[in-house]
Amino acid sequence: MTQEVLANTARTFTLERTFRPFHTATATVTKTRRRQNKSILEKLGIILQFACLLFICTAILATMFNERETTLGIYLCAMFMLLTGLILNSYGKKS
């Protein structure tokens, strides 16, 4: 064994021992953030589904007053909100 090999081994050992806690902490923080983001997406999906129900109530009133163009826009918006809410909700619950 040469001095260079011993020096590199000592340097590597010291660096790994020094920075290992930071590396494992970073990996833990990343996993925690992913879980938090998924729970946020799930909650956003629930909010969109509830907003869809409110839009449908508005669309029913617009239908009763014979507002055809407005009703069509509200129904389309409600359906897209429902679809987006279901997708976000199912993606958030996968975790």
MDTraj code that builds the backbone (N, CA, C; nanometers):
import mdtraj as md
import numpy as np

residues = "MET THR GLN GLU VAL LEU ALA ASN THR ALA ARG THR PHE THR LEU GLU ARG THR PHE ARG PRO PHE HIS THR ALA THR ALA THR VAL THR LYS THR ARG ARG ARG GLN ASN LYS SER ILE LEU GLU LYS LEU GLY ILE ILE LEU GLN PHE ALA CYS LEU LEU PHE ILE CYS THR ALA ILE LEU ALA THR MET PHE ASN GLU ARG GLU THR THR LEU GLY ILE TYR LEU CYS ALA MET PHE MET LEU LEU THR GLY LEU ILE LEU ASN SER TYR GLY LYS LYS SER".split()
xyz = np.array([
    [0.0842, -0.1183, 0.0000],
    [0.0000, 0.0000, 0.0000],
    [0.0884, 0.1242, 0.0000],
    [0.0455, 0.2149, -0.0806],
    [0.1226, 0.3393, -0.0878],
    [0.0578, 0.4449, -0.0012],
    [0.1316, 0.5525, 0.0176],
    [0.0763, 0.6635, 0.0974],
    [-0.0441, 0.7261, 0.0289],
    [-0.0429, 0.7286, -0.1042],
    [-0.1537, 0.7883, -0.1798],
    [-0.2832, 0.7104, -0.1574],
    [-0.2756, 0.5795, -0.1579],
    [-0.3933, 0.4952, -0.1352],
    [-0.4458, 0.5168, 0.0063],
    [-0.3569, 0.5208, 0.1038],
    [-0.3997, 0.5447, 0.2419],
    [-0.4624, 0.6834, 0.2583],
    [-0.4046, 0.7830, 0.1948],
    [-0.4593, 0.9190, 0.2036],
    [-0.5976, 0.9266, 0.1396],
    [-0.6141, 0.8632, 0.0234],
    [-0.7451, 0.8633, -0.0435],
    [-0.8491, 0.7883, 0.0389],
    [-0.8087, 0.6789, 0.0993],
    [-0.9005, 0.6021, 0.1828],
    [-0.9437, 0.6838, 0.3051],
    [-0.8481, 0.7476, 0.3689],
    [-0.8813, 0.8311, 0.4853],
    [-0.9697, 0.9483, 0.4455],
    [-0.9398, 1.0107, 0.3322],
    [-1.0201, 1.1235, 0.2849],
    [-1.1627, 1.0796, 0.2541],
    [-1.1761, 0.9669, 0.1852],
    [-1.3082, 0.9157, 0.1504],
    [-1.3872, 0.8800, 0.2759],
    [-1.3211, 0.8144, 0.3704],
    [-1.3872, 0.7767, 0.4949],
    [-1.4343, 0.9008, 0.5716],
    [-1.3489, 1.0010, 0.5781],
    [-1.3831, 1.1242, 0.6501],
    [-1.4988, 1.1969, 0.5820],
    [-1.4942, 1.2067, 0.4510],
    [-1.6018, 1.2757, 0.3778],
    [-1.7342, 1.2023, 0.3924],
    [-1.7314, 1.0703, 0.3801],
    [-1.8559, 0.9940, 0.3936],
    [-1.9127, 1.0068, 0.5339],
    [-1.8243, 0.9992, 0.6337],
    [-1.8707, 1.0104, 0.7712],
    [-1.9262, 1.1506, 0.8004],
    [-1.8673, 1.2514, 0.7395],
    [-1.9097, 1.3887, 0.7642],
    [-2.0428, 1.4192, 0.6960],
    [-2.0571, 1.3761, 0.5701],
    [-2.1736, 1.4189, 0.4924],
    [-2.2863, 1.3165, 0.4849],
    [-2.2698, 1.1986, 0.5429],
    [-2.3754, 1.0976, 0.5395],
    [-2.5048, 1.1456, 0.6043],
    [-2.5012, 1.2115, 0.7226],
    [-2.6275, 1.2588, 0.7814],
    [-2.7011, 1.3587, 0.6928],
    [-2.6265, 1.4421, 0.6222],
    [-2.6910, 1.5389, 0.5341],
    [-2.7564, 1.4704, 0.4157],
    [-2.6904, 1.3683, 0.3639],
    [-2.7453, 1.2959, 0.2496],
    [-2.8731, 1.2218, 0.2874],
    [-2.8747, 1.1539, 0.4004],
    [-2.9945, 1.0805, 0.4422],
    [-3.1064, 1.1773, 0.4795],
    [-3.0709, 1.2929, 0.5370],
    [-3.1734, 1.3920, 0.5710],
    [-3.2372, 1.4480, 0.4447],
    [-3.1577, 1.4703, 0.3409],
    [-3.2115, 1.5221, 0.2146],
    [-3.3062, 1.4213, 0.1517],
    [-3.2722, 1.2937, 0.1546],
    [-3.3596, 1.1905, 0.0988],
    [-3.4902, 1.1826, 0.1768],
    [-3.4842, 1.1965, 0.3089],
    [-3.6045, 1.1922, 0.3919],
    [-3.6935, 1.3112, 0.3637],
    [-3.6334, 1.4300, 0.3485],
    [-3.7110, 1.5511, 0.3192],
    [-3.7798, 1.5382, 0.1845],
    [-3.7119, 1.4815, 0.0847],
    [-3.7711, 1.4651, -0.0475],
    [-3.8920, 1.3721, -0.0413],
    [-3.8817, 1.2611, 0.0320],
    [-3.9955, 1.1695, 0.0449],
    [-4.1116, 1.2360, 0.1173],
    [-4.0810, 1.3154, 0.2196],
    [-4.1860, 1.3841, 0.2944],
    [-4.2569, 1.4850, 0.2055],
    [-4.1801, 1.5572, 0.1244],
    [-4.2421, 1.6551, 0.0337],
    [-4.3326, 1.5876, -0.0676],
    [-4.2910, 1.4721, -0.1186],
    [-4.3759, 1.4008, -0.2141],
    [-4.5083, 1.3614, -0.1501],
    [-4.5017, 1.3120, -0.0251],
    [-4.6258, 1.2760, 0.0438],
    [-4.7126, 1.3978, 0.0663],
    [-4.6513, 1.5097, 0.1044],
    [-4.7287, 1.6319, 0.1285],
    [-4.7918, 1.6810, -0.0011],
    [-4.7167, 1.6756, -0.1127],
    [-4.7717, 1.7196, -0.2403],
    [-4.8891, 1.6325, -0.2822],
    [-4.8790, 1.5023, -0.2582],
    [-4.9897, 1.4141, -0.2948],
    [-5.1122, 1.4422, -0.2091],
    [-5.0931, 1.4709, -0.0806],
    [-5.2090, 1.5020, 0.0032],
    [-5.2692, 1.6364, -0.0372],
    [-5.1860, 1.7298, -0.0802],
    [-5.2382, 1.8586, -0.1280],
    [-5.3196, 1.8378, -0.2544],
    [-5.2705, 1.7543, -0.3455],
    [-5.3447, 1.7265, -0.4686],
    [-5.4777, 1.6579, -0.4389],
    [-5.4776, 1.5687, -0.3413],
    [-5.6016, 1.5009, -0.3037],
    [-5.7038, 1.6014, -0.2516],
    [-5.6593, 1.6924, -0.1664],
    [-5.7504, 1.7935, -0.1122],
    [-5.7992, 1.8891, -0.2206],
    [-5.7106, 1.9234, -0.3134],
    [-5.7518, 2.0088, -0.4248],
    [-5.8559, 1.9386, -0.5110],
    [-5.8419, 1.8076, -0.5295],
    [-5.9408, 1.7310, -0.6049],
    [-6.0769, 1.7322, -0.5370],
    [-6.0784, 1.7206, -0.4051],
    [-6.2055, 1.7247, -0.3308],
    [-6.2700, 1.8619, -0.3446],
    [-6.1896, 1.9671, -0.3381],
    [-6.2429, 2.1031, -0.3527],
    [-6.3015, 2.1228, -0.4916],
    [-6.2340, 2.0721, -0.5950],
    [-6.2864, 2.0850, -0.7309],
    [-6.4172, 2.0078, -0.7479],
    [-6.4279, 1.8921, -0.6865],
    [-6.5524, 1.8157, -0.6958],
    [-6.6668, 1.8901, -0.6271],
    [-6.6384, 1.9513, -0.5133],
    [-6.7426, 2.0281, -0.4445],
    [-6.7819, 2.1513, -0.5259],
    [-6.6843, 2.2175, -0.5862],
    [-6.7141, 2.3338, -0.6708],
    [-6.7982, 2.2928, -0.7913],
    [-6.7756, 2.1718, -0.8396],
    [-6.8558, 2.1208, -0.9509],
    [-7.0029, 2.1106, -0.9114],
    [-7.0282, 2.0644, -0.7894],
    [-7.1673, 2.0568, -0.7424],
    [-7.2318, 2.1952, -0.7389],
    [-7.1571, 2.2948, -0.6951],
    [-7.2113, 2.4309, -0.6928],
    [-7.2380, 2.4825, -0.8341],
    [-7.1496, 2.4491, -0.9278],
    [-7.1703, 2.4915, -1.0660],
    [-7.2922, 2.4229, -1.1261],
    [-7.3142, 2.2973, -1.0912],
    [-7.4310, 2.2272, -1.1448],
    [-7.5600, 2.2901, -1.0940],
    [-7.5603, 2.3330, -0.9679],
    [-7.6785, 2.4029, -0.9148],
    [-7.7051, 2.5312, -0.9945],
    [-7.5970, 2.6031, -1.0265],
    [-7.6111, 2.7247, -1.1065],
    [-7.6599, 2.6916, -1.2466],
    [-7.6112, 2.5833, -1.3040],
    [-7.6527, 2.5432, -1.4383],
    [-7.8002, 2.5037, -1.4406],
    [-7.8476, 2.4410, -1.3352],
    [-7.9900, 2.4046, -1.3285],
    [-8.0766, 2.5299, -1.3254],
    [-8.0328, 2.6295, -1.2488],
    [-8.1071, 2.7561, -1.2474],
    [-8.1048, 2.8235, -1.3843],
    [-7.9901, 2.8203, -1.4515],
    [-7.9815, 2.8797, -1.5849],
    [-8.0701, 2.8053, -1.6836],
    [-8.0836, 2.6741, -1.6673],
    [-8.1725, 2.5958, -1.7535],
    [-8.3176, 2.6342, -1.7297],
    [-8.3529, 2.6590, -1.6042],
    [-8.4905, 2.6973, -1.5729],
    [-8.5250, 2.8336, -1.6331],
    [-8.4259, 2.9218, -1.6481],
    [-8.4507, 3.0547, -1.7055],
    [-8.4240, 3.0606, -1.8555],
    [-8.4068, 2.9453, -1.9200],
    [-8.3844, 2.9330, -2.0642],
    [-8.2639, 3.0118, -2.1139],
    [-8.1540, 3.0088, -2.0401],
    [-8.0285, 3.0712, -2.0819],
    [-7.9418, 2.9632, -2.1474],
    [-7.9611, 2.9397, -2.2745],
    [-7.8972, 2.8259, -2.3406],
    [-7.7445, 2.8379, -2.3491],
    [-7.6948, 2.9505, -2.3965],
    [-7.5494, 2.9640, -2.4125],
    [-7.4788, 2.9610, -2.2765],
    [-7.5354, 3.0293, -2.1801],
    [-7.4759, 3.0317, -2.0473],
    [-7.4784, 2.8930, -1.9850],
    [-7.5889, 2.8232, -2.0027],
    [-7.6036, 2.6899, -1.9444],
    [-7.5003, 2.5931, -2.0016],
    [-7.4796, 2.6003, -2.1312],
    [-7.3826, 2.5115, -2.1947],
    [-7.2423, 2.5362, -2.1384],
    [-7.2031, 2.6614, -2.1263],
    [-7.0715, 2.6942, -2.0709],
    [-7.0557, 2.6479, -1.9271],
    [-7.1609, 2.6655, -1.8488],
    [-7.1536, 2.6245, -1.7084],
    [-7.1459, 2.4721, -1.6968],
    [-7.2251, 2.4006, -1.7772],
    [-7.2198, 2.2547, -1.7742],
    [-7.0810, 2.2026, -1.8163],
    [-7.0250, 2.2607, -1.9227],
    [-6.8918, 2.2175, -1.9657],
    [-6.7870, 2.2446, -1.8581],
    [-6.7950, 2.3616, -1.7974],
    [-6.7011, 2.3955, -1.6909],
    [-6.7167, 2.2986, -1.5731],
    [-6.8381, 2.2671, -1.5382],
    [-6.8634, 2.1755, -1.4268],
    [-6.8096, 2.0358, -1.4575],
    [-6.8281, 1.9889, -1.5793],
    [-6.7803, 1.8556, -1.6143],
    [-6.6279, 1.8495, -1.6142],
    [-6.5628, 1.9550, -1.6659],
    [-6.4161, 1.9570, -1.6629],
    [-6.3639, 1.9667, -1.5197],
    [-6.4329, 2.0423, -1.4356],
    [-6.3922, 2.0502, -1.2951],
    [-6.4088, 1.9152, -1.2273],
    [-6.5182, 1.8464, -1.2555],
    [-6.5414, 1.7148, -1.1971],
    [-6.4347, 1.6161, -1.2426],
    [-6.4042, 1.6161, -1.3715],
    [-6.3037, 1.5254, -1.4248],
    [-6.1656, 1.5544, -1.3641],
    [-6.1291, 1.6811, -1.3583],
    [-6.0001, 1.7182, -1.2993],
    [-5.9963, 1.6823, -1.1515],
    [-6.1051, 1.7053, -1.0808],
    [-6.1115, 1.6704, -0.9392],
    [-6.0968, 1.5215, -0.9153],
    [-6.1610, 1.4408, -0.9979],
    [-6.1495, 1.2954, -0.9839],
    [-6.0070, 1.2475, -1.0115],
    [-5.9441, 1.3054, -1.1131],
    [-5.8064, 1.2659, -1.1461],
    [-5.7121, 1.3035, -1.0326],
    [-5.7223, 1.4276, -0.9828],
    [-5.6346, 1.4704, -0.8740],
    [-5.6598, 1.3901, -0.7467],
    [-5.7850, 1.3613, -0.7202],
    [-5.8197, 1.2848, -0.6008],
    [-5.7632, 1.1432, -0.6081],
    [-5.7776, 1.0791, -0.7216],
    [-5.7258, 0.9427, -0.7342],
    [-5.5733, 0.9414, -0.7326],
    [-5.5089, 1.0420, -0.7916],
    [-5.3615, 1.0486, -0.7877],
    [-5.3119, 1.0734, -0.6464],
    [-5.3828, 1.1558, -0.5716],
    [-5.3415, 1.1846, -0.4341],
    [-5.3601, 1.0669, -0.3408],
    [-5.4569, 0.9807, -0.3678],
    [-5.4820, 0.8667, -0.2785],
    [-5.3920, 0.7470, -0.3078],
    [-5.3149, 0.7530, -0.4164],
    [-5.2265, 0.6407, -0.4483],
    [-5.1131, 0.6268, -0.3494],
    [-5.0790, 0.7334, -0.2777],
    [-4.9631, 0.7265, -0.1880],
    [-4.9905, 0.6466, -0.0635],
])
top = md.Topology()
chain = top.add_chain()
for i, resn in enumerate(residues, 1):
    res = top.add_residue(resn, chain, resSeq=i)
    for name in ("N", "CA", "C"):
        top.add_atom(name, md.element.get_by_symbol(name[0]), res)
traj = md.Trajectory(xyz[None], top)
